[in-house]
């Protein structure tokens, strides 16, 4: 899967800076094409929960974020994310006090 497809799949416009960031993220995480596809599919699946997958502004990682303030939606979001990570054997890290996760790498 091309870097441009990753960006458009996550709702970004393609530009040189974002292309370079995606390359760094993919290099650091060592995801294969199937895992990238799973990340893009997660992005689509969590939209109804006010969630999305994006590039982190502070680190070269993908982040999963929920912007809802409704407890039931937040619970559903967290359940979807945890189930997704378990199913595809992806290691995620929840940021303290936020409804945000970093996608780190695949399980060994």
C-alpha positions in Angstrom: 0.0 0.0 0.0 1.4 3.4 -1.0 2.0 6.1 1.5 -0.4 8.3 -0.4 -3.1 5.7 0.0 -2.5 5.6 3.8 -2.9 9.3 4.0 -6.1 9.5 1.9 -7.5 6.4 3.8 -7.1 8.4 7.0 -8.7 11.5 5.4 -5.5 13.6 4.8 -4.6 15.6 1.8 -1.2 14.4 0.5 1.7 16.7 0.9 5.5 16.2 1.3 5.6 16.7 5.0 2.9 14.2 5.7 4.4 11.7 3.2 7.7 11.9 5.1 5.9 11.5 8.5 4.1 8.4 7.4 7.3 6.9 6.1 8.9 7.5 9.5 5.9 6.0 11.3 5.9 2.9 9.1 9.6 2.5 9.4 9.5 2.7 13.2 6.5 0.4 13.6 7.5 -2.1 10.8 3.8 -2.7 9.8 3.1 -4.7 6.7 0.4 -3.9 4.2 -2.2 -6.0 5.9 -1.7 -4.2 9.2 -1.9 -0.8 7.6 -5.2 -1.9 6.0 -6.4 -2.9 9.5 -5.5 0.6 10.8 -7.5 2.3 8.0 -10.4 0.0 8.6 -10.4 0.9 12.3 -10.5 4.5 11.3 -13.7 3.9 9.4 -15.2 1.7 12.1 -14.8 4.2 15.0 -16.2 7.2 13.1 -19.7 6.6 14.5 -18.1 6.9 18.0 -16.6 10.3 17.3 -13.3 8.5 16.9 -10.6 8.5 14.3 -7.0 7.4 13.5 -4.6 10.1 12.8 -0.9 11.0 12.7 0.3 12.2 16.1 1.5 15.8 16.2 4.1 15.1 18.8 5.5 11.7 17.9 6.0 9.6 14.8 3.1 7.3 15.6 -0.4 6.7 14.6 -2.9 7.7 17.3 -6.5 6.6 17.9 -8.6 9.2 19.4 -12.2 9.7 20.6 -13.6 13.2 20.9 -17.0 12.3 22.4 -17.8 13.3 26.0 -20.7 10.9 26.3 -19.7 8.0 28.7 -21.5 5.3 26.7 -19.8 6.3 23.4 -16.4 6.5 25.1 -17.0 3.0 26.5 -17.9 1.7 23.1 -14.9 3.4 21.5 -12.5 1.9 24.1 -14.1 -1.6 23.7 -13.7 -1.4 19.9 -10.1 -0.3 20.1 -9.1 -2.9 22.7 -10.9 -5.7 20.7 -9.2 -4.5 17.5 -5.7 -4.5 19.0 -6.2 -7.9 20.5 -7.7 -9.4 17.3 -4.8 -8.1 15.1 -2.1 -8.5 17.7 -1.2 -4.8 17.7 0.4 -3.2 20.8 -1.3 0.1 21.7 -0.6 2.5 24.6 -3.4 4.5 26.2 -2.4 8.0 27.2 -3.2 8.8 30.8 -6.4 10.9 31.3 -7.3 10.9 27.6 -9.3 8.9 25.2 -6.3 8.5 23.0 -4.1 5.6 22.2 -0.8 5.3 20.3 -0.4 2.4 17.9 3.1 1.2 18.7 3.9 -2.0 16.8 2.8 -5.6 16.2 3.2 -8.2 18.9 6.2 -10.4 18.7 
